[in-house]
Every structure is written in structure tokens, then in C-alpha cells.
């Protein structure tokens, strides 16, 4: 859930920042750097963390049941 929220926040910030720079600045510079990759990285890290957390918990439960 944290990864999805992080992804939504960074995509929203990126869209807001893009539109502000495009429509409200008077510069002729068309260069724009996106920050969506930070949200995607956060999402991927949270998926990996969730997978490892579930795997370790299941392994501990399996070992506990086998020792009883």
C-alpha cells in the first residue's frame, strides 16, 4: 500500500510541476526532468519488501509447525 501511495504522490507532483512549468512560466526553455522514476523505484522496493516479508513469515511458521 505504501508503494502505491508513493507512486501516486510522485506522479501527481510530476503532473503538477509539468503543467506549472509549461503554462505559467515565460521562459523559452523546453527542458523538463521527470520525477516519476522515484515513485516507481519506491513501488518496486515496497513490492520486494512485501514479498520477502511474507516469505520469511511463512518459512518461520513452517519451521515452527515442523518442530511441534
C-alpha positions as CSV (number, residue, x, y, z in Angstrom):
1,X,0.0,0.0,0.0
2,X,2.9,2.3,0.8
3,X,4.4,1.8,-2.7
4,X,1.1,2.6,-4.4
5,X,0.7,5.8,-2.3
6,X,4.2,6.8,-3.1
7,X,3.7,6.2,-6.8
8,X,0.5,8.3,-6.8
9,X,2.2,11.1,-4.9
10,X,5.2,11.3,-7.3
11,X,3.1,11.0,-10.4
12,X,0.7,13.8,-9.1
13,X,3.7,16.0,-8.2
14,X,5.2,15.4,-11.6
15,X,2.0,16.3,-13.4
16,X,1.5,19.5,-11.3
17,X,5.2,20.5,-11.8
18,X,5.0,19.9,-15.6
19,X,1.8,22.0,-16.0
20,X,3.1,24.8,-13.9
21,X,6.3,25.0,-15.9
22,X,4.5,24.7,-19.2
23,X,1.7,27.2,-18.7
24,X,2.8,29.6,-16.0
25,X,6.5,30.3,-16.8
26,X,7.6,32.6,-19.5
27,X,10.9,31.0,-20.3
28,X,11.7,29.6,-23.7
29,X,13.5,26.6,-22.2
30,X,11.6,23.4,-23.0
31,X,13.8,21.2,-20.8
32,X,11.8,19.2,-18.2
33,X,13.1,16.5,-15.8
34,X,10.5,14.0,-14.5
35,X,10.4,12.5,-11.0
36,X,8.2,9.6,-11.8
37,X,11.1,7.2,-11.6
38,X,11.4,7.9,-7.9
39,X,7.8,6.8,-7.3
40,X,8.4,3.7,-9.5
41,X,11.5,2.8,-7.5
42,X,9.6,3.2,-4.3
43,X,6.9,1.0,-5.6
44,X,9.3,-1.7,-6.7
45,X,11.1,-1.6,-3.3
46,X,7.9,-2.0,-1.5
47,X,6.9,-4.9,-3.6
48,X,10.2,-6.6,-2.9
49,X,9.9,-5.9,0.8
50,X,6.4,-7.3,0.9
51,X,7.4,-10.4,-0.9
52,X,10.4,-11.0,1.4
53,X,8.3,-10.3,4.5
54,X,5.6,-12.9,3.5
55,X,8.2,-15.4,2.5
56,X,10.1,-15.1,5.8
57,X,6.9,-15.3,7.9
58,X,5.8,-18.4,6.0
59,X,9.2,-20.0,6.5
60,X,9.1,-19.4,10.2
61,X,5.6,-20.7,10.5
62,X,6.6,-23.9,8.6
63,X,9.6,-24.4,10.8
64,X,7.5,-23.9,13.9
65,X,4.9,-26.4,12.8
66,X,7.6,-29.0,11.9
67,X,9.2,-28.7,15.3
68,X,6.0,-29.2,17.2
